[in-house]
Amino acid sequence: MSVRQSLLAILDQGACYGYQVRAEFDHRIGSTWPVNVGQIYSTLDRLVRDGLVDRDESGDDGQTYFEITAAGRTEVAGWLSSPVVRSTSTRDELTIKLALAVTLPGVDIAQVIQVQRAATFRTLQELTRTKNATENPESAEELAWLLVVDSLIFQAEAEVNWLDHSEARLLRASVKPFPLSTEPVRKGRPARSEK
């Protein structure tokens, strides 16, 4: 998630002071992404440095206000009109856990999958109850929260489907876990292969 672009989008609505930006961020995304005030201020400082936001310390209330610049408005418009590029990173804890578990002797991988599936189903049930309680949003805030809940539901459903697929794949596979290698490992980086 881009905190930077989110803060710019908030400032595109009008000048705000730091705690106000944090409150607006939290309010607008339904408290689903906790951001501490230190991160808010460091992001605002970088936005000022990059010429996307101006700092105004002349407020009557003693607050330092941040106001978006024309370059900031251009960046917000570009962000809102372009797709989010999904990462192809495999650094998901569950993915790594299953990939590692399948190589370890003595691990009941089917049990690992069952435990995760049960936990994911519980999460899915909780999310569905939450969604049903807010099915007819009456405000933009409720609608924003509902969009987040819908996304989490779809992610949980996808995880259950992937776990089912993984379990079926494991049943068809005839591979065996392997022990630690006894080969000596050279220190340093691996040599580059010639292409």
C-alpha positions in Angstrom: 0.0 0.0 0.0 1.2 3.4 -0.8 1.0 5.6 2.3 2.7 8.4 0.3 0.0 8.5 -2.5 -2.7 8.1 0.1 -1.5 11.1 2.0 -1.3 13.1 -1.2 -4.8 12.2 -2.1 -6.0 13.4 1.3 -4.1 16.6 1.0 -5.6 17.1 -2.5 -8.9 17.7 -0.6 -7.4 20.6 1.4 -4.5 21.6 3.7 -4.2 19.6 6.9 -1.8 19.3 9.9 -0.1 16.0 10.6 -2.4 14.5 13.2 -5.4 15.6 11.0 -3.8 13.7 8.0 -3.4 10.6 10.2 -7.0 10.8 11.4 -8.3 11.3 7.9 -6.2 8.3 6.6 -7.5 6.1 9.4 -11.1 7.3 9.0 -11.1 6.9 5.2 -9.7 3.3 5.1 -11.8 2.1 8.0 -8.8 1.6 10.4 -7.6 -1.3 8.3 -4.0 -0.1 7.9 -2.5 1.2 11.2 0.0 4.0 10.5 1.7 5.7 13.4 2.1 9.4 13.5 5.9 9.2 13.1 5.4 7.5 9.7 2.9 10.2 8.8 5.3 13.0 9.6 8.3 11.4 8.0 6.2 10.8 4.8 5.0 14.4 4.9 8.7 15.6 5.2 9.6 13.5 2.2 6.7 14.9 0.2 7.9 18.4 1.1 11.4 17.5 0.1 10.2 16.1 -3.3 8.2 19.3 -4.0 4.8 17.6 -3.8 3.6 19.3 -0.7 4.4 22.7 0.9 4.7 23.3 4.6 2.9 26.3 6.1 3.8 27.2 9.7 1.8 30.4 9.9 -1.5 28.9 11.1 -3.4 30.9 13.8 -3.7 27.7 15.9 0.0 27.0 16.0 -0.3 23.9 13.8 2.0 23.3 10.8 -0.2 22.7 7.8 0.7 20.8 4.7 -0.7 21.8 1.4 -0.4 19.9 -1.9 1.4 21.5 -4.8 0.5 21.3 -8.5 3.1 18.5 -8.9 1.5 16.7 -6.0 -1.9 17.0 -7.7 -0.4 15.5 -10.9 1.0 12.6 -8.9 -2.3 11.9 -7.2 -4.1 12.0 -10.6 -1.6 9.6 -12.1 -1.8 7.2 -9.1 -5.6 7.1 -9.2 -5.7 6.6 -12.9 -3.2 3.8 -13.1 -3.4 0.1 -12.0 -1.7 -1.3 -9.0 1.1 -3.5 -10.1 0.9 -6.8 -8.1 4.2 -8.2 -6.8 5.3 -11.6 -8.0 7.3 -12.0 -4.8 7.1 -15.4 -3.1 7.7 -13.9 0.4 4.4 -15.0 1.8 4.8 -16.8 5.1 2.2 -19.5 4.4 3.7 -20.2 1.0 7.2 -20.5 2.4 5.9 -22.6 5.3 4.3 -25.2 3.0 7.2 -25.2 0.6 9.6 -25.8 3.4 7.4 -28.3 5.3 7.1 -30.5 2.2 10.9 -30.9 2.2 11.2 -31.8 5.9 11.2 -35.4 7.1 8.6 -36.2 9.8 6.3 -33.3 9.0 2.6 -34.2 8.4 2.0 -31.7 5.6 -1.7 -32.7 5.3 -2.0 -31.7 9.0 -0.3 -28.4 8.4 -2.8 -27.7 5.6 -5.8 -28.8 7.7 -4.8 -26.5 10.5 -4.4 -23.6 8.2 -7.6 -24.3 6.3 -9.5 -24.3 9.7 -8.0 -21.0 10.7 -8.7 -19.5 7.3 -12.3 -20.7 7.4 -12.7 -19.1 10.9 -11.4 -15.8 9.5 -13.7 -16.1 6.5 -16.7 -16.7 8.8 -15.8 -13.6 10.9 -15.4 -11.5 7.8 -18.7 -12.7 6.4 -20.5 -11.8 9.6 -18.9 -8.3 9.5 -19.9 -7.9 5.9 -23.5 -8.9 6.6 -23.7 -6.4 9.4 -22.8 -3.6 7.0 -24.4 -4.9 3.7 -26.3 -1.7 3.0 -23.8 1.1 3.5 -25.3 4.5 4.4 -22.1 6.5 4.2 -18.9 6.7 2.2 -17.0 5.5 5.3 -19.2 2.4 5.5 -18.8 1.8 1.8 -15.0 2.1 2.1 -15.0 -0.4 5.0 -17.2 -2.8 3.0 -14.8 -2.7 0.1 -11.9 -3.6 2.4 -13.9 -6.5 3.9 -14.9 -7.7 0.5 -11.2 -7.8 -0.5 -10.3 -9.7 2.6 -13.1 -12.2 2.0 -11.9 -12.8 -1.6 -8.3 -13.3 -0.3 -9.4 -15.8 2.3 -11.5 -17.7 -0.3 -8.5 -17.7 -2.6 -6.3 -19.1 0.2 -8.8 -21.9 0.9 -8.8 -22.8 -2.9 -5.0 -22.8 -2.9 -4.8 -25.0 0.2 -7.3 -27.4 -1.5 -5.2 -27.4 -4.6 -2.0 -27.9 -2.7 -3.5 -30.8 -0.7 -4.6 -32.5 -4.0 -1.2 -31.9 -5.5 0.5 -33.5 -2.5 -1.7 -36.6 -2.7 -0.7 -37.1 -6.4 3.0 -36.4 -5.7 5.5 -39.2 -5.1 8.3 -37.1 -3.8 10.0 -37.7 -0.5 11.4 -35.1 2.0 15.1 -34.8 2.2 17.6 -34.6 5.0 20.2 -31.8 5.5 22.9 -31.8 2.9 26.3 -33.2 4.0 28.1 -31.3 1.3 30.4 -28.5 2.5 29.0 -25.0 1.7 31.4 -22.4 0.4 31.4 -19.1 2.2 30.5 -16.0 0.2 28.2 -15.5 -2.7 27.6 -18.3 -5.2 29.6 -18.0 -8.4 27.7 -16.6 -11.4 26.9 -19.0 -14.1 28.1 -18.2 -17.6 25.4 -17.9 -20.1 
